[in-house]
């Protein structure tokens, strides 16, 4: 298992989508993401687990 974290840009490149689309899908919980928050609970960004993204993508491909 690879515990590497990847950025929105890397996910967008991997899925061949725009970064805005990746943010939208993550916000809608349609793709797995990790939300980074400050102690005040303000959302400061999203990161993606490489392993989670690969697993999600493989599962999606199997459905087709």
Secondary structure, 3 states (H helix, E strand, C coil): CCCCEECHHHHHHHHCCCHHHHHHHHHCCCCCCEEEECCCCCEEEEEEEHHHHHHHHHHHHHHC
